[in-house]
Amino acid sequence: MATLYLRDLSDETVTELKTRAARNHQSLQAYTRALLEREVAAPALEDVLARIEAQVSARLSTEDILDDIEQERRH
């Protein structure tokens, strides 16, 4: 397992993290580890958007749509 050191966090940030950890009956280390693990477990927005984009099968131009409307009007 890797070790991660964070430097240059503001005192306010550290205080808030400690407060939240205590509220959850966790050590600061356990709390921040859980935060990071939840963050990487959720897919990145870019990945979600890429999957949606890959699933979109219809690529119609405005011209295609207008042509279809015109053809329907003729029938």
PDB file of N, CA, C, O and CB in Angstrom:
ATOM      1  N   MET A   1       0.849  -1.171   0.000  1.00  0.00           N
ATOM      2  CA  MET A   1       0.000   0.000   0.000  1.00  0.00           C
ATOM      3  C   MET A   1       0.898   1.238   0.000  1.00  0.00           C
ATOM      4  O   MET A   1       1.917   1.269   0.689  1.00  0.00           O
ATOM      5  CB  MET A   1      -0.968  -0.004   1.225  1.00  0.00           C
ATOM      6  N   ALA A   2       0.529   2.227  -0.751  1.00  0.00           N
ATOM      7  CA  ALA A   2       1.328   3.443  -0.887  1.00  0.00           C
ATOM      8  C   ALA A   2       1.069   4.409   0.262  1.00  0.00           C
ATOM      9  O   ALA A   2       0.047   4.337   0.944  1.00  0.00           O
ATOM     10  CB  ALA A   2       1.032   4.126  -2.219  1.00  0.00           C
ATOM     11  N   THR A   3       2.017   5.306   0.452  1.00  0.00           N
ATOM     12  CA  THR A   3       1.888   6.364   1.443  1.00  0.00           C
ATOM     13  C   THR A   3       1.775   7.687   0.709  1.00  0.00           C
ATOM     14  O   THR A   3       2.491   7.936  -0.261  1.00  0.00           O
ATOM     15  CB  THR A   3       3.093   6.370   2.431  1.00  0.00           C
ATOM     16  N   LEU A   4       0.879   8.525   1.176  1.00  0.00           N
ATOM     17  CA  LEU A   4       0.637   9.825   0.552  1.00  0.00           C
ATOM     18  C   LEU A   4       0.809  10.898   1.609  1.00  0.00           C
ATOM     19  O   LEU A   4       0.217  10.821   2.686  1.00  0.00           O
ATOM     20  CB  LEU A   4      -0.784   9.897  -0.094  1.00  0.00           C
ATOM     21  N   TYR A   5       1.622  11.903   1.299  1.00  0.00           N
ATOM     22  CA  TYR A   5       1.797  13.039   2.199  1.00  0.00           C
ATOM     23  C   TYR A   5       1.186  14.263   1.546  1.00  0.00           C
ATOM     24  O   TYR A   5       1.392  14.509   0.358  1.00  0.00           O
ATOM     25  CB  TYR A   5       3.301  13.277   2.532  1.00  0.00           C
ATOM     26  N   LEU A   6       0.436  15.028   2.320  1.00  0.00           N
ATOM     27  CA  LEU A   6      -0.137  16.274   1.828  1.00  0.00           C
ATOM     28  C   LEU A   6       0.513  17.430   2.554  1.00  0.00           C
ATOM     29  O   LEU A   6       0.582  17.451   3.782  1.00  0.00           O
ATOM     30  CB  LEU A   6      -1.672  16.301   2.015  1.00  0.00           C
ATOM     31  N   ARG A   7       0.984  18.379   1.792  1.00  0.00           N
ATOM     32  CA  ARG A   7       1.617  19.551   2.375  1.00  0.00           C
ATOM     33  C   ARG A   7       0.834  20.792   1.991  1.00  0.00           C
ATOM     34  O   ARG A   7       0.061  20.800   1.033  1.00  0.00           O
ATOM     35  CB  ARG A   7       3.083  19.671   1.921  1.00  0.00           C
ATOM     36  N   ASP A   8       1.054  21.817   2.754  1.00  0.00           N
ATOM     37  CA  ASP A   8       0.507  23.147   2.471  1.00  0.00           C
ATOM     38  C   ASP A   8      -1.012  23.212   2.551  1.00  0.00           C
ATOM     39  O   ASP A   8      -1.636  24.022   1.866  1.00  0.00           O
ATOM     40  CB  ASP A   8       0.945  23.590   1.109  1.00  0.00           C
ATOM     41  N   LEU A   9      -1.609  22.367   3.381  1.00  0.00           N
ATOM     42  CA  LEU A   9      -3.040  22.504   3.639  1.00  0.00           C
ATOM     43  C   LEU A   9      -3.231  23.635   4.645  1.00  0.00           C
ATOM     44  O   LEU A   9      -2.432  23.799   5.567  1.00  0.00           O
ATOM     45  CB  LEU A   9      -3.661  21.159   4.169  1.00  0.00           C
ATOM     46  N   SER A  10      -4.275  24.396   4.462  1.00  0.00           N
ATOM     47  CA  SER A  10      -4.532  25.479   5.409  1.00  0.00           C
ATOM     48  C   SER A  10      -4.921  24.899   6.762  1.00  0.00           C
ATOM     49  O   SER A  10      -5.435  23.784   6.848  1.00  0.00           O
ATOM     50  CB  SER A  10      -5.642  26.419   4.882  1.00  0.00           C
ATOM     51  N   ASP A  11      -4.672  25.661   7.808  1.00  0.00           N
ATOM     52  CA  ASP A  11      -5.057  25.231   9.148  1.00  0.00           C
ATOM     53  C   ASP A  11      -6.556  24.994   9.228  1.00  0.00           C
ATOM     54  O   ASP A  11      -7.009  24.069   9.902  1.00  0.00           O
ATOM     55  CB  ASP A  11      -4.631  26.268  10.188  1.00  0.00           C
ATOM     56  N   GLU A  12      -7.322  25.829   8.542  1.00  0.00           N
ATOM     57  CA  GLU A  12      -8.780  25.681   8.548  1.00  0.00           C
ATOM     58  C   GLU A  12      -9.205  24.351   7.943  1.00  0.00           C
ATOM     59  O   GLU A  12     -10.111  23.688   8.448  1.00  0.00           O
ATOM     60  CB  GLU A  12      -9.435  26.833   7.785  1.00  0.00           C
ATOM     61  N   THR A  13      -8.546  23.970   6.860  1.00  0.00           N
ATOM     62  CA  THR A  13      -8.868  22.703   6.204  1.00  0.00           C
ATOM     63  C   THR A  13      -8.564  21.532   7.120  1.00  0.00           C
ATOM     64  O   THR A  13      -9.376  20.618   7.259  1.00  0.00           O
ATOM     65  CB  THR A  13      -8.093  22.561   4.891  1.00  0.00           C
ATOM     66  N   VAL A  14      -7.411  21.558   7.736  1.00  0.00           N
ATOM     67  CA  VAL A  14      -7.026  20.465   8.638  1.00  0.00           C
ATOM     68  C   VAL A  14      -7.975  20.395   9.820  1.00  0.00           C
ATOM     69  O   VAL A  14      -8.388  19.307  10.223  1.00  0.00           O
ATOM     70  CB  VAL A  14      -5.577  20.647   9.131  1.00  0.00           C
ATOM     71  N   THR A  15      -8.322  21.545  10.379  1.00  0.00           N
ATOM     72  CA  THR A  15      -9.255  21.576  11.507  1.00  0.00           C
ATOM     73  C   THR A  15     -10.604  20.995  11.115  1.00  0.00           C
ATOM     74  O   THR A  15     -11.194  20.216  11.863  1.00  0.00           O
ATOM     75  CB  THR A  15      -9.430  23.008  12.019  1.00  0.00           C
ATOM     76  N   GLU A  16     -11.086  21.374   9.945  1.00  0.00           N
ATOM     77  CA  GLU A  16     -12.389  20.859   9.489  1.00  0.00           C
ATOM     78  C   GLU A  16     -12.331  19.359   9.231  1.00  0.00           C
ATOM     79  O   GLU A  16     -13.265  18.636   9.579  1.00  0.00           O
ATOM     80  CB  GLU A  16     -12.838  21.589   8.212  1.00  0.00           C
ATOM     81  N   LEU A  17     -11.259  18.890   8.632  1.00  0.00           N
ATOM     82  CA  LEU A  17     -11.117  17.446   8.401  1.00  0.00           C
ATOM     83  C   LEU A  17     -11.082  16.685   9.719  1.00  0.00           C
ATOM     84  O   LEU A  17     -11.705  15.631   9.845  1.00  0.00           O
ATOM     85  CB  LEU A  17      -9.844  17.150   7.590  1.00  0.00           C
ATOM     86  N   LYS A  18     -10.362  17.211  10.696  1.00  0.00           N
ATOM     87  CA  LYS A  18     -10.312  16.570  12.013  1.00  0.00           C
ATOM     88  C   LYS A  18     -11.691  16.557  12.665  1.00  0.00           C
ATOM     89  O   LYS A  18     -12.080  15.561  13.275  1.00  0.00           O
ATOM     90  CB  LYS A  18      -9.305  17.290  12.924  1.00  0.00           C
ATOM     91  N   THR A  19     -12.424  17.647  12.541  1.00  0.00           N
ATOM     92  CA  THR A  19     -13.773  17.731  13.106  1.00  0.00           C
ATOM     93  C   THR A  19     -14.691  16.706  12.468  1.00  0.00           C
ATOM     94  O   THR A  19     -15.432  16.009  13.161  1.00  0.00           O
ATOM     95  CB  THR A  19     -14.349  19.137  12.919  1.00  0.00           C
ATOM     96  N   ARG A  20     -14.641  16.617  11.150  1.00  0.00           N
ATOM     97  CA  ARG A  20     -15.496  15.654  10.446  1.00  0.00           C
ATOM     98  C   ARG A  20     -15.107  14.221  10.765  1.00  0.00           C
ATOM     99  O   ARG A  20     -15.971  13.356  10.905  1.00  0.00           O
ATOM    100  CB  ARG A  20     -15.425  15.882   8.941  1.00  0.00           C
ATOM    101  N   ALA A  21     -13.808  13.966  10.881  1.00  0.00           N
ATOM    102  CA  ALA A  21     -13.342  12.626  11.241  1.00  0.00           C
ATOM    103  C   ALA A  21     -13.864  12.240  12.621  1.00  0.00           C
ATOM    104  O   ALA A  21     -14.371  11.136  12.815  1.00  0.00           O
ATOM    105  CB  ALA A  21     -11.799  12.558  11.210  1.00  0.00           C
ATOM    106  N   ALA A  22     -13.734  13.159  13.577  1.00  0.00           N
ATOM    107  CA  ALA A  22     -14.208  12.884  14.939  1.00  0.00           C
ATOM    108  C   ALA A  22     -15.712  12.649  14.950  1.00  0.00           C
ATOM    109  O   ALA A  22     -16.203  11.765  15.652  1.00  0.00           O
ATOM    110  CB  ALA A  22     -13.848  14.045  15.882  1.00  0.00           C
ATOM    111  N   ARG A  23     -16.440  13.439  14.172  1.00  0.00           N
ATOM    112  CA  ARG A  23     -17.894  13.284  14.090  1.00  0.00           C
ATOM    113  C   ARG A  23     -18.272  11.901  13.570  1.00  0.00           C
ATOM    114  O   ARG A  23     -19.316  11.360  13.932  1.00  0.00           O
ATOM    115  CB  ARG A  23     -18.498  14.366  13.187  1.00  0.00           C
ATOM    116  N   ASN A  24     -17.422  11.333  12.721  1.00  0.00           N
ATOM    117  CA  ASN A  24     -17.669  10.002  12.152  1.00  0.00           C
ATOM    118  C   ASN A  24     -16.959   8.894  12.927  1.00  0.00           C
ATOM    119  O   ASN A  24     -16.902   7.747  12.482  1.00  0.00           O
ATOM    120  CB  ASN A  24     -17.224   9.969  10.701  1.00  0.00           C
ATOM    121  N   HIS A  25     -16.414   9.260  14.106  1.00  0.00           N
ATOM    122  CA  HIS A  25     -15.718   8.295  14.951  1.00  0.00           C
ATOM    123  C   HIS A  25     -14.576   7.622  14.190  1.00  0.00           C
ATOM    124  O   HIS A  25     -14.384   6.409  14.274  1.00  0.00           O
ATOM    125  CB  HIS A  25     -16.700   7.239  15.473  1.00  0.00           C
ATOM    126  N   GLN A  26     -13.821   8.439  13.444  1.00  0.00           N
ATOM    127  CA  GLN A  26     -12.697   7.936  12.669  1.00  0.00           C
ATOM    128  C   GLN A  26     -11.463   8.781  12.971  1.00  0.00           C
ATOM    129  O   GLN A  26     -11.554   9.928  13.408  1.00  0.00           O
ATOM    130  CB  GLN A  26     -13.019   7.948  11.149  1.00  0.00           C
ATOM    131  N   SER A  27     -10.328   8.179  12.726  1.00  0.00           N
ATOM    132  CA  SER A  27      -9.099   8.961  12.789  1.00  0.00           C
ATOM    133  C   SER A  27      -9.036   9.844  11.545  1.00  0.00           C
ATOM    134  O   SER A  27      -9.742   9.612  10.563  1.00  0.00           O
ATOM    135  CB  SER A  27      -7.835   8.034  12.894  1.00  0.00           C
ATOM    136  N   LEU A  28      -8.185  10.851  11.608  1.00  0.00           N
ATOM    137  CA  LEU A  28      -8.008  11.710  10.436  1.00  0.00           C
ATOM    138  C   LEU A  28      -7.539  10.889   9.243  1.00  0.00           C
ATOM    139  O   LEU A  28      -7.996  11.097   8.120  1.00  0.00           O
ATOM    140  CB  LEU A  28      -7.003  12.839  10.734  1.00  0.00           C
ATOM    141  N   GLN A  29      -6.636   9.966   9.490  1.00  0.00           N
ATOM    142  CA  GLN A  29      -6.125   9.115   8.413  1.00  0.00           C
ATOM    143  C   GLN A  29      -7.234   8.272   7.797  1.00  0.00           C
ATOM    144  O   GLN A  29      -7.359   8.208   6.574  1.00  0.00           O
ATOM    145  CB  GLN A  29      -5.012   8.208   8.936  1.00  0.00           C
ATOM    146  N   ALA A  30      -8.035   7.629   8.634  1.00  0.00           N
ATOM    147  CA  ALA A  30      -9.120   6.778   8.114  1.00  0.00           C
ATOM    148  C   ALA A  30     -10.146   7.614   7.360  1.00  0.00           C
ATOM    149  O   ALA A  30     -10.647   7.198   6.316  1.00  0.00           O
ATOM    150  CB  ALA A  30      -9.808   6.009   9.263  1.00  0.00           C
ATOM    151  N   TYR A  31     -10.457   8.793   7.892  1.00  0.00           N
ATOM    152  CA  TYR A  31     -11.445   9.654   7.245  1.00  0.00           C
ATOM    153  C   TYR A  31     -10.965  10.126   5.872  1.00  0.00           C
ATOM    154  O   TYR A  31     -11.707  10.051   4.892  1.00  0.00           O
ATOM    155  CB  TYR A  31     -11.756  10.861   8.132  1.00  0.00           C
ATOM    156  N   THR A  32      -9.729  10.609   5.804  1.00  0.00           N
ATOM    157  CA  THR A  32      -9.231  11.098   4.509  1.00  0.00           C
ATOM    158  C   THR A  32      -9.020   9.955   3.521  1.00  0.00           C
ATOM    159  O   THR A  32      -9.203  10.134   2.317  1.00  0.00           O
ATOM    160  CB  THR A  32      -7.917  11.866   4.699  1.00  0.00           C
ATOM    161  N   ARG A  33      -8.638   8.790   4.019  1.00  0.00           N
ATOM    162  CA  ARG A  33      -8.506   7.631   3.116  1.00  0.00           C
ATOM    163  C   ARG A  33      -9.862   7.288   2.514  1.00  0.00           C
ATOM    164  O   ARG A  33      -9.962   7.031   1.314  1.00  0.00           O
ATOM    165  CB  ARG A  33      -7.924   6.397   3.872  1.00  0.00           C
ATOM    166  N   ALA A  34     -10.910   7.284   3.342  1.00  0.00           N
ATOM    167  CA  ALA A  34     -12.258   6.985   2.849  1.00  0.00           C
ATOM    168  C   ALA A  34     -12.714   8.032   1.839  1.00  0.00           C
ATOM    169  O   ALA A  34     -13.344   7.694   0.837  1.00  0.00           O
ATOM    170  CB  ALA A  34     -13.253   6.909   4.017  1.00  0.00           C
ATOM    171  N   LEU A  35     -12.400   9.308   2.098  1.00  0.00           N
ATOM    172  CA  LEU A  35     -12.743  10.374   1.139  1.00  0.00           C
ATOM    173  C   LEU A  35     -12.096  10.128  -0.222  1.00  0.00           C
ATOM    174  O   LEU A  35     -12.749  10.207  -1.263  1.00  0.00           O
ATOM    175  CB  LEU A  35     -12.305  11.745   1.683  1.00  0.00           C
ATOM    176  N   LEU A  36     -10.808   9.830  -0.189  1.00  0.00           N
ATOM    177  CA  LEU A  36     -10.088   9.599  -1.448  1.00  0.00           C
ATOM    178  C   LEU A  36     -10.584   8.350  -2.163  1.00  0.00           C
ATOM    179  O   LEU A  36     -10.706   8.343  -3.388  1.00  0.00           O
ATOM    180  CB  LEU A  36      -8.590   9.480  -1.186  1.00  0.00           C
ATOM    181  N   GLU A  37     -10.867   7.307  -1.416  1.00  0.00           N
ATOM    182  CA  GLU A  37     -11.365   6.072  -2.038  1.00  0.00           C
ATOM    183  C   GLU A  37     -12.736   6.283  -2.664  1.00  0.00           C
ATOM    184  O   GLU A  37     -13.006   5.754  -3.742  1.00  0.00           O
ATOM    185  CB  GLU A  37     -11.434   4.941  -1.005  1.00  0.00           C
ATOM    186  N   ARG A  38     -13.611   7.048  -2.006  1.00  0.00           N
ATOM    187  CA  ARG A  38     -14.921   7.358  -2.599  1.00  0.00           C
ATOM    188  C   ARG A  38     -14.756   8.184  -3.865  1.00  0.00           C
ATOM    189  O   ARG A  38     -15.466   7.978  -4.849  1.00  0.00           O
ATOM    190  CB  ARG A  38     -15.811   8.110  -1.590  1.00  0.00           C
ATOM    191  N   GLU A  39     -13.825   9.109  -3.836  1.00  0.00           N
ATOM    192  CA  GLU A  39     -13.601   9.976  -5.001  1.00  0.00           C
ATOM    193  C   GLU A  39     -13.177   9.168  -6.221  1.00  0.00           C
ATOM    194  O   GLU A  39     -13.690   9.388  -7.318  1.00  0.00           O
ATOM    195  CB  GLU A  39     -12.538  11.033  -4.683  1.00  0.00           C
ATOM    196  N   VAL A  40     -12.252   8.243  -6.041  1.00  0.00           N
ATOM    197  CA  VAL A  40     -11.786   7.472  -7.202  1.00  0.00           C
ATOM    198  C   VAL A  40     -12.748   6.349  -7.582  1.00  0.00           C
ATOM    199  O   VAL A  40     -12.684   5.839  -8.700  1.00  0.00           O
ATOM    200  CB  VAL A  40     -10.412   6.888  -6.919  1.00  0.00           C
ATOM    201  N   ALA A  41     -13.638   5.956  -6.668  1.00  0.00           N
ATOM    202  CA  ALA A  41     -14.616   4.917  -7.002  1.00  0.00           C
ATOM    203  C   ALA A  41     -15.702   5.447  -7.930  1.00  0.00           C
ATOM    204  O   ALA A  41     -16.265   4.698  -8.728  1.00  0.00           O
ATOM    205  CB  ALA A  41     -15.250   4.359  -5.730  1.00  0.00           C
ATOM    206  N   ALA A  42     -15.990   6.728  -7.825  1.00  0.00           N
ATOM    207  CA  ALA A  42     -17.006   7.339  -8.692  1.00  0.00           C
ATOM    208  C   ALA A  42     -16.364   7.654 -10.038  1.00  0.00           C
ATOM    209  O   ALA A  42     -15.237   8.147 -10.083  1.00  0.00           O
ATOM    210  CB  ALA A  42     -17.610   8.636  -8.042  1.00  0.00           C
ATOM    211  N   PRO A  43     -17.062   7.377 -11.126  1.00  0.00           N
ATOM    212  CA  PRO A  43     -16.469   7.680 -12.439  1.00  0.00           C
ATOM    213  C   PRO A  43     -16.315   9.189 -12.631  1.00  0.00           C
ATOM    214  O   PRO A  43     -17.131   9.981 -12.161  1.00  0.00           O
ATOM    215  CB  PRO A  43     -17.337   7.088 -13.576  1.00  0.00           C
ATOM    216  N   ALA A  44     -15.271   9.554 -13.318  1.00  0.00           N
ATOM    217  CA  ALA A  44     -15.042  10.963 -13.634  1.00  0.00           C
ATOM    218  C   ALA A  44     -16.117  11.434 -14.618  1.00  0.00           C
ATOM    219  O   ALA A  44     -16.579  10.664 -15.459  1.00  0.00           O
ATOM    220  CB  ALA A  44     -13.609  11.180 -14.227  1.00  0.00           C
ATOM    221  N   LEU A  45     -16.496  12.672 -14.504  1.00  0.00           N
ATOM    222  CA  LEU A  45     -17.519  13.236 -15.381  1.00  0.00           C
ATOM    223  C   LEU A  45     -17.156  13.047 -16.845  1.00  0.00           C
ATOM    224  O   LEU A  45     -18.018  12.732 -17.665  1.00  0.00           O
ATOM    225  CB  LEU A  45     -17.718  14.717 -15.081  1.00  0.00           C
ATOM    226  N   GLU A  46     -15.894  13.238 -17.174  1.00  0.00           N
ATOM    227  CA  GLU A  46     -15.443  13.078 -18.561  1.00  0.00           C
ATOM    228  C   GLU A  46     -15.697  11.659 -19.061  1.00  0.00           C
ATOM    229  O   GLU A  46     -16.077  11.458 -20.214  1.00  0.00           O
ATOM    230  CB  GLU A  46     -13.949  13.419 -18.683  1.00  0.00           C
ATOM    231  N   ASP A  47     -15.484  10.672 -18.184  1.00  0.00           N
ATOM    232  CA  ASP A  47     -15.715   9.275 -18.570  1.00  0.00           C
ATOM    233  C   ASP A  47     -17.199   8.997 -18.793  1.00  0.00           C
ATOM    234  O   ASP A  47     -17.570   8.295 -19.734  1.00  0.00           O
ATOM    235  CB  ASP A  47     -15.164   8.329 -17.497  1.00  0.00           C
ATOM    236  N   VAL A  48     -18.036   9.544 -17.932  1.00  0.00           N
ATOM    237  CA  VAL A  48     -19.486   9.370 -18.082  1.00  0.00           C
ATOM    238  C   VAL A  48     -19.951   9.994 -19.389  1.00  0.00           C
ATOM    239  O   VAL A  48     -20.712   9.383 -20.139  1.00  0.00           O
ATOM    240  CB  VAL A  48     -20.246   9.996 -16.886  1.00  0.00           C
ATOM    241  N   LEU A  49     -19.497  11.197 -19.658  1.00  0.00           N
ATOM    242  CA  LEU A  49     -19.888  11.876 -20.896  1.00  0.00           C
ATOM    243  C   LEU A  49     -19.385  11.131 -22.130  1.00  0.00           C
ATOM    244  O   LEU A  49     -20.078  11.066 -23.145  1.00  0.00           O
ATOM    245  CB  LEU A  49     -19.356  13.309 -20.903  1.00  0.00           C
ATOM    246  N   ALA A  50     -18.186  10.572 -22.043  1.00  0.00           N
ATOM    247  CA  ALA A  50     -17.645   9.808 -23.177  1.00  0.00           C
ATOM    248  C   ALA A  50     -18.483   8.557 -23.430  1.00  0.00           C
ATOM    249  O   ALA A  50     -18.733   8.202 -24.582  1.00  0.00           O
ATOM    250  CB  ALA A  50     -16.170   9.417 -22.916  1.00  0.00           C
ATOM    251  N   ARG A  51     -18.921   7.882 -22.353  1.00  0.00           N
ATOM    252  CA  ARG A  51     -19.763   6.698 -22.525  1.00  0.00           C
ATOM    253  C   ARG A  51     -21.110   7.057 -23.134  1.00  0.00           C
ATOM    254  O   ARG A  51     -21.620   6.338 -23.994  1.00  0.00           O
ATOM    255  CB  ARG A  51     -19.970   5.995 -21.188  1.00  0.00           C
ATOM    256  N   ILE A  52     -21.681   8.159 -22.693  1.00  0.00           N
ATOM    257  CA  ILE A  52     -22.960   8.607 -23.257  1.00  0.00           C
ATOM    258  C   ILE A  52     -22.779   8.931 -24.731  1.00  0.00           C
ATOM    259  O   ILE A  52     -23.589   8.533 -25.568  1.00  0.00           O
ATOM    260  CB  ILE A  52     -23.507   9.844 -22.493  1.00  0.00           C
ATOM    261  N   GLU A  53     -21.723   9.649 -25.039  1.00  0.00           N
ATOM    262  CA  GLU A  53     -21.439  10.025 -26.430  1.00  0.00           C
ATOM    263  C   GLU A  53     -21.286   8.781 -27.311  1.00  0.00           C
ATOM    264  O   GLU A  53     -21.752   8.764 -28.450  1.00  0.00           O
ATOM    265  CB  GLU A  53     -20.159  10.888 -26.503  1.00  0.00           C
ATOM    266  N   ALA A  54     -20.638   7.752 -26.785  1.00  0.00           N
ATOM    267  CA  ALA A  54     -20.430   6.523 -27.549  1.00  0.00           C
ATOM    268  C   ALA A  54     -21.746   5.783 -27.792  1.00  0.00           C
ATOM    269  O   ALA A  54     -21.877   5.052 -28.774  1.00  0.00           O
ATOM    270  CB  ALA A  54     -19.444   5.610 -26.818  1.00  0.00           C
ATOM    271  N   GLN A  55     -22.714   5.970 -26.904  1.00  0.00           N
ATOM    272  CA  GLN A  55     -23.991   5.272 -27.040  1.00  0.00           C
ATOM    273  C   GLN A  55     -24.958   5.981 -27.973  1.00  0.00           C
ATOM    274  O   GLN A  55     -25.933   5.379 -28.424  1.00  0.00           O
ATOM    275  CB  GLN A  55     -24.630   5.111 -25.691  1.00  0.00           C
ATOM    276  N   VAL A  56     -24.708   7.227 -28.264  1.00  0.00           N
ATOM    277  CA  VAL A  56     -25.604   7.980 -29.135  1.00  0.00           C
ATOM    278  C   VAL A  56     -25.420   7.454 -30.547  1.00  0.00           C
ATOM    279  O   VAL A  56     -24.331   7.532 -31.117  1.00  0.00           O
ATOM    280  CB  VAL A  56     -25.324   9.523 -29.059  1.00  0.00           C
ATOM    281  N   SER A  57     -26.497   6.916 -31.104  1.00  0.00           N
ATOM    282  CA  SER A  57     -26.373   6.289 -32.419  1.00  0.00           C
ATOM    283  C   SER A  57     -26.856   7.196 -33.543  1.00  0.00           C
ATOM    284  O   SER A  57     -26.409   7.048 -34.680  1.00  0.00           O
ATOM    285  CB  SER A  57     -27.147   4.991 -32.448  1.00  0.00           C
ATOM    286  N   ALA A  58     -27.740   8.112 -33.260  1.00  0.00           N
ATOM    287  CA  ALA A  58     -28.306   8.958 -34.312  1.00  0.00           C
ATOM    288  C   ALA A  58     -27.545  10.272 -34.398  1.00  0.00           C
ATOM    289  O   ALA A  58     -27.449  11.017 -33.423  1.00  0.00           O
ATOM    290  CB  ALA A  58     -29.800   9.223 -34.056  1.00  0.00           C
ATOM    291  N   ARG A  59     -27.024  10.533 -35.546  1.00  0.00           N
ATOM    292  CA  ARG A  59     -26.329  11.795 -35.807  1.00  0.00           C
ATOM    293  C   ARG A  59     -27.013  12.435 -37.005  1.00  0.00           C
ATOM    294  O   ARG A  59     -26.664  12.166 -38.154  1.00  0.00           O
ATOM    295  CB  ARG A  59     -24.781  11.576 -36.070  1.00  0.00           C
ATOM    296  N   LEU A  60     -27.985  13.278 -36.723  1.00  0.00           N
ATOM    297  CA  LEU A  60     -28.730  13.918 -37.793  1.00  0.00           C
ATOM    298  C   LEU A  60     -28.353  15.388 -37.873  1.00  0.00           C
ATOM    299  O   LEU A  60     -28.221  16.072 -36.859  1.00  0.00           O
ATOM    300  CB  LEU A  60     -30.244  13.756 -37.579  1.00  0.00           C
ATOM    301  N   SER A  61     -28.190  15.840 -39.061  1.00  0.00           N
ATOM    302  CA  SER A  61     -27.945  17.270 -39.255  1.00  0.00           C
ATOM    303  C   SER A  61     -29.288  17.985 -39.343  1.00  0.00           C
ATOM    304  O   SER A  61     -30.334  17.356 -39.500  1.00  0.00           O
ATOM    305  CB  SER A  61     -27.087  17.532 -40.537  1.00  0.00           C
ATOM    306  N   THR A  62     -29.240  19.284 -39.241  1.00  0.00           N
ATOM    307  CA  THR A  62     -30.454  20.081 -39.403  1.00  0.00           C
ATOM    308  C   THR A  62     -31.051  19.834 -40.774  1.00  0.00           C
ATOM    309  O   THR A  62     -32.271  19.752 -40.915  1.00  0.00           O
ATOM    310  CB  THR A  62     -30.161  21.581 -39.205  1.00  0.00           C
ATOM    311  N   GLU A  63     -30.217  19.716 -41.771  1.00  0.00           N
ATOM    312  CA  GLU A  63     -30.687  19.458 -43.142  1.00  0.00           C
ATOM    313  C   GLU A  63     -31.414  18.118 -43.226  1.00  0.00           C
ATOM    314  O   GLU A  63     -32.457  18.020 -43.873  1.00  0.00           O
ATOM    315  CB  GLU A  63     -29.503  19.478 -44.134  1.00  0.00           C
ATOM    316  N   ASP A  64     -30.871  17.078 -42.573  1.00  0.00           N
ATOM    317  CA  ASP A  64     -31.538  15.771 -42.565  1.00  0.00           C
ATOM    318  C   ASP A  64     -32.932  15.866 -41.955  1.00  0.00           C
ATOM    319  O   ASP A  64     -33.891  15.300 -42.481  1.00  0.00           O
ATOM    320  CB  ASP A  64     -30.698  14.746 -41.791  1.00  0.00           C
ATOM    321  N   ILE A  65     -33.034  16.572 -40.866  1.00  0.00           N
ATOM    322  CA  ILE A  65     -34.319  16.720 -40.177  1.00  0.00           C
ATOM    323  C   ILE A  65     -35.318  17.477 -41.050  1.00  0.00           C
ATOM    324  O   ILE A  65     -36.474  17.073 -41.179  1.00  0.00           O
ATOM    325  CB  ILE A  65     -34.129  17.450 -38.834  1.00  0.00           C
ATOM    326  N   LEU A  66     -34.867  18.566 -41.641  1.00  0.00           N
ATOM    327  CA  LEU A  66     -35.756  19.344 -42.510  1.00  0.00           C
ATOM    328  C   LEU A  66     -36.188  18.537 -43.726  1.00  0.00           C
ATOM    329  O   LEU A  66     -37.339  18.640 -44.148  1.00  0.00           O
ATOM    330  CB  LEU A  66     -35.069  20.634 -42.959  1.00  0.00           C
ATOM    331  N   ASP A  67     -35.306  17.746 -44.293  1.00  0.00           N
ATOM    332  CA  ASP A  67     -35.657  16.878 -45.421  1.00  0.00           C
ATOM    333  C   ASP A  67     -36.729  15.864 -45.011  1.00  0.00           C
ATOM    334  O   ASP A  67     -37.680  15.629 -45.756  1.00  0.00           O
ATOM    335  CB  ASP A  67     -34.403  16.146 -45.949  1.00  0.00           C
ATOM    336  N   ASP A  68     -36.576  15.272 -43.843  1.00  0.00           N
ATOM    337  CA  ASP A  68     -37.569  14.308 -43.359  1.00  0.00           C
ATOM    338  C   ASP A  68     -38.927  14.971 -43.148  1.00  0.00           C
ATOM    339  O   ASP A  68     -39.961  14.394 -43.485  1.00  0.00           O
ATOM    340  CB  ASP A  68     -37.092  13.663 -42.052  1.00  0.00           C
ATOM    341  N   ILE A  69     -38.925  16.170 -42.596  1.00  0.00           N
ATOM    342  CA  ILE A  69     -40.188  16.897 -42.396  1.00  0.00           C
ATOM    343  C   ILE A  69     -40.842  17.178 -43.737  1.00  0.00           C
ATOM    344  O   ILE A  69     -42.050  17.000 -43.891  1.00  0.00           O
ATOM    345  CB  ILE A  69     -39.952  18.221 -41.627  1.00  0.00           C
ATOM    346  N   GLU A  70     -40.064  17.607 -44.691  1.00  0.00           N
ATOM    347  CA  GLU A  70     -40.594  17.909 -46.016  1.00  0.00           C
ATOM    348  C   GLU A  70     -41.151  16.647 -46.681  1.00  0.00           C
ATOM    349  O   GLU A  70     -42.207  16.707 -47.311  1.00  0.00           O
ATOM    350  CB  GLU A  70     -39.502  18.539 -46.897  1.00  0.00           C
ATOM    351  N   GLN A  71     -40.481  15.535 -46.558  1.00  0.00           N
ATOM    352  CA  GLN A  71     -40.970  14.282 -47.125  1.00  0.00           C
ATOM    353  C   GLN A  71     -42.278  13.858 -46.474  1.00  0.00           C
ATOM    354  O   GLN A  71     -43.174  13.366 -47.160  1.00  0.00           O
ATOM    355  CB  GLN A  71     -39.924  13.182 -46.965  1.00  0.00           C
ATOM    356  N   GLU A  72     -42.403  14.038 -45.178  1.00  0.00           N
ATOM    357  CA  GLU A  72     -43.657  13.701 -44.490  1.00  0.00           C
ATOM    358  C   GLU A  72     -44.804  14.594 -44.953  1.00  0.00           C
ATOM    359  O   GLU A  72     -45.940  14.133 -45.070  1.00  0.00           O
ATOM    360  CB  GLU A  72     -43.482  13.826 -42.971  1.00  0.00           C
ATOM    361  N   ARG A  73     -44.523  15.830 -45.208  1.00  0.00           N
ATOM    362  CA  ARG A  73     -45.568  16.754 -45.681  1.00  0.00           C
ATOM    363  C   ARG A  73     -46.084  16.347 -47.058  1.00  0.00           C
ATOM    364  O   ARG A  73     -47.262  16.543 -47.356  1.00  0.00           O
ATOM    365  CB  ARG A  73     -45.028  18.195 -45.732  1.00  0.00           C
ATOM    366  N   ARG A  74     -45.227  15.787 -47.893  1.00  0.00           N
ATOM    367  CA  ARG A  74     -45.619  15.373 -49.234  1.00  0.00           C
ATOM    368  C   ARG A  74     -46.527  14.161 -49.214  1.00  0.00           C
ATOM    369  O   ARG A  74     -47.313  13.964 -50.141  1.00  0.00           O
ATOM    370  CB  ARG A  74     -44.400  15.079 -50.064  1.00  0.00           C
ATOM    371  N   HIS A  75     -46.434  13.364 -48.198  1.00  0.00           N
ATOM    372  CA  HIS A  75     -47.236  12.120 -48.126  1.00  0.00           C
ATOM    373  C   HIS A  75     -48.521  12.367 -47.507  1.00  0.00           C
ATOM    374  O   HIS A  75     -49.324  11.445 -47.362  1.00  0.00           O
ATOM    375  CB  HIS A  75     -46.539  11.044 -47.373  1.00  0.00           C
TER     376      HIS A  75
END
